[in-house]
Amino acid sequence: MRKTTRILVPTDFSDTSDAALTYARTLADSLGASLHLVHVFDDPYGNALVAEMSPSVYDSMRATELSQARRRLLRRLPPADRKQFHGSTAIVTGSPAQAIVDYATDRGMDLIVIGTHGRSGFAHLILGSVAEQVVRTATCPVLTVRAKQAADVRETAEAAVAASA
C-alpha cells in the first residue's frame, strides 16, 4: 500500500469545498502529509461575449478576479497552515475536472480530497459533476466529501481534544 504524503484539495470556494478542506486537514494532520489547495480559474473572459471588449478592460477584469481568488485561497490556507502542512496554494486555468487531474498527476499527489454537492436527477444531468469526472479520470485515489461528513469529523476531533485536556 502506498503511503499518503501529498494531499490535494481543489476548491471553488463553496461551503462544500470548505468541508473537503476541513476533512483533508484532519487527514493531513494524522498522516503527516502535506496539504495543497488549488483553484481552477475557468476564465469567463475568454468567450465570444467579451471578445469585443477592449483588451485593457478585459485585462483589468481578469486581474481583479484572479486577485480575489488568490486572497480567498490565502484565507483558506494561510501562511501558518502552509508551514504546518508543508503546503501550497495555486491557481490554474482550464476545464475544472481536467485541470485538477493534470495538477495532481504533474505534482505527484497521492490523494485528492474533493467536495461534492451530491446532486442527482436532472440537476446532475445538466450540471454534471466535477467530482465525478475527477473520480473517473484521476491516477491517484479520490475521496469525495459532503459538508455533513466534514462536520462530523470536526466534531469528533474537537471531542478527542477536549477529552485529552
C-alpha positions as CSV (number, residue, x, y, z in Angstrom):
1,M,0.0,0.0,0.0
2,R,1.3,3.4,-1.0
3,K,1.8,5.9,1.8
4,T,-0.2,9.2,1.5
5,T,2.3,12.1,1.8
6,R,0.7,14.7,-0.6
7,I,-3.0,15.6,-0.4
8,L,-4.6,17.9,-3.0
9,V,-7.8,19.8,-2.2
10,P,-9.5,21.5,-5.2
11,T,-11.7,24.5,-4.2
12,D,-14.4,26.5,-5.9
13,F,-14.7,28.5,-2.6
14,S,-18.1,26.9,-1.8
15,D,-19.1,25.5,1.6
16,T,-18.8,22.0,0.1
17,S,-15.1,22.7,-0.9
18,D,-14.5,24.2,2.6
19,A,-15.9,20.9,4.1
20,A,-13.5,18.9,2.0
21,L,-10.6,21.1,3.2
22,T,-11.6,20.6,6.8
23,Y,-11.6,16.8,6.2
24,A,-8.3,17.0,4.4
25,R,-6.7,19.0,7.3
26,T,-7.6,16.2,9.7
27,L,-6.2,13.6,7.3
28,A,-3.0,15.5,6.7
29,D,-2.5,16.1,10.4
30,S,-3.0,12.4,11.3
31,L,-0.9,11.1,8.3
32,G,1.8,13.8,8.5
33,A,1.0,14.6,4.9
34,S,1.5,17.9,3.0
35,L,-1.7,19.8,2.0
36,H,-2.1,21.6,-1.3
37,L,-5.0,23.8,-2.3
38,V,-5.8,24.5,-5.9
39,H,-8.5,26.7,-7.5
40,V,-9.3,26.3,-11.2
41,F,-10.0,29.6,-12.8
42,D,-12.4,28.9,-15.6
43,D,-11.7,32.2,-17.4
44,P,-15.1,33.8,-18.1
45,Y,-13.5,36.5,-20.2
46,G,-12.2,34.1,-22.9
47,N,-15.6,33.7,-24.6
48,A,-17.3,35.3,-27.6
49,L,-19.4,37.6,-25.4
50,V,-16.4,39.5,-24.3
51,A,-14.4,39.2,-27.5
52,E,-15.5,42.7,-28.4
53,M,-14.3,44.2,-25.1
54,S,-11.2,46.3,-25.2
55,P,-8.0,44.5,-24.1
56,S,-7.4,46.9,-21.2
57,V,-10.9,46.3,-19.8
58,Y,-10.6,42.6,-20.3
59,D,-7.1,42.5,-18.6
60,S,-8.4,44.6,-15.7
61,M,-11.4,42.5,-15.1
62,R,-9.4,39.2,-15.3
63,A,-6.7,40.6,-13.0
64,T,-9.3,41.6,-10.4
65,E,-10.9,38.1,-10.5
66,L,-7.5,36.4,-10.1
67,S,-6.5,38.7,-7.3
68,Q,-9.8,37.9,-5.5
69,A,-9.2,34.2,-6.0
70,R,-5.6,34.5,-4.5
71,R,-7.0,36.2,-1.4
72,R,-9.7,33.6,-1.0
73,L,-7.0,30.8,-1.3
74,L,-4.8,32.5,1.3
75,R,-7.7,32.8,3.7
76,R,-8.3,29.1,3.4
77,L,-4.7,28.1,3.8
78,P,-2.9,31.0,5.5
79,P,0.9,31.1,5.9
80,A,0.9,29.4,9.3
81,D,-1.1,26.4,7.8
82,R,1.1,26.3,4.7
83,K,4.1,26.0,7.1
84,Q,2.4,23.4,9.4
85,F,1.3,21.2,6.5
86,H,4.3,22.0,4.2
87,G,1.6,23.1,1.8
88,S,0.9,25.3,-1.1
89,T,-1.8,27.2,-2.9
90,A,-2.2,27.5,-6.7
91,I,-4.5,28.9,-9.3
92,V,-4.7,27.0,-12.7
93,T,-6.8,27.6,-15.7
94,G,-8.8,25.3,-17.8
95,S,-11.7,22.9,-17.6
96,P,-12.1,22.2,-13.9
97,A,-12.0,18.4,-13.8
98,Q,-9.2,18.0,-16.3
99,A,-7.1,20.8,-14.7
100,I,-7.5,19.2,-11.3
101,V,-6.4,15.7,-12.6
102,D,-3.5,17.2,-14.5
103,Y,-2.3,19.2,-11.5
104,A,-2.5,16.1,-9.3
105,T,-0.6,14.0,-11.8
106,D,2.0,16.6,-12.6
107,R,2.8,17.1,-9.0
108,G,2.7,13.5,-7.8
109,M,-0.3,13.9,-5.4
110,D,-1.2,10.7,-3.5
111,L,-4.8,11.7,-2.8
112,I,-7.4,14.2,-3.9
113,V,-10.0,15.2,-1.4
114,I,-12.8,16.9,-3.2
115,G,-16.2,18.3,-2.1
116,T,-19.3,17.0,-3.8
117,H,-22.7,18.7,-3.8
118,G,-24.4,15.4,-4.2
119,R,-26.8,16.5,-6.9
120,S,-28.9,13.9,-8.5
121,G,-31.5,13.6,-11.2
122,F,-32.0,16.4,-13.7
123,A,-29.5,18.8,-11.9
124,H,-26.8,16.2,-12.1
125,L,-27.6,15.5,-15.8
126,I,-27.5,19.2,-16.7
127,L,-24.7,20.4,-14.4
128,G,-22.6,17.3,-14.4
129,S,-20.2,16.7,-11.6
130,V,-16.6,17.9,-11.5
131,A,-16.1,15.4,-8.6
132,E,-17.4,12.5,-10.6
133,Q,-15.2,13.4,-13.6
134,V,-12.2,13.6,-11.2
135,V,-13.0,10.2,-9.7
136,R,-13.3,8.6,-13.1
137,T,-10.0,10.1,-14.6
138,A,-7.6,10.7,-11.7
139,T,-4.5,8.5,-11.5
140,C,-4.5,8.6,-7.7
141,P,-7.2,7.8,-5.1
142,V,-10.0,10.4,-4.7
143,L,-12.0,10.9,-1.6
144,T,-15.3,12.7,-2.0
145,V,-16.7,14.7,0.9
146,R,-20.1,16.1,1.6
147,A,-20.4,19.0,4.0
148,K,-22.1,16.8,6.7
149,Q,-19.1,14.4,6.6
150,A,-16.6,17.2,7.4
151,A,-18.7,18.5,10.2
152,D,-18.8,15.0,11.8
153,V,-15.0,14.8,11.5
154,R,-14.6,18.2,13.1
155,E,-16.9,17.3,16.0
156,T,-15.1,14.0,16.6
157,A,-11.7,15.8,16.6
158,E,-12.9,18.5,18.9
159,A,-14.3,15.9,21.3
160,A,-11.0,14.0,21.3
161,V,-9.0,17.1,22.0
162,A,-11.4,18.1,24.9
163,A,-11.1,14.6,26.4
164,S,-7.3,14.6,26.3
165,A,-7.2,18.1,28.1
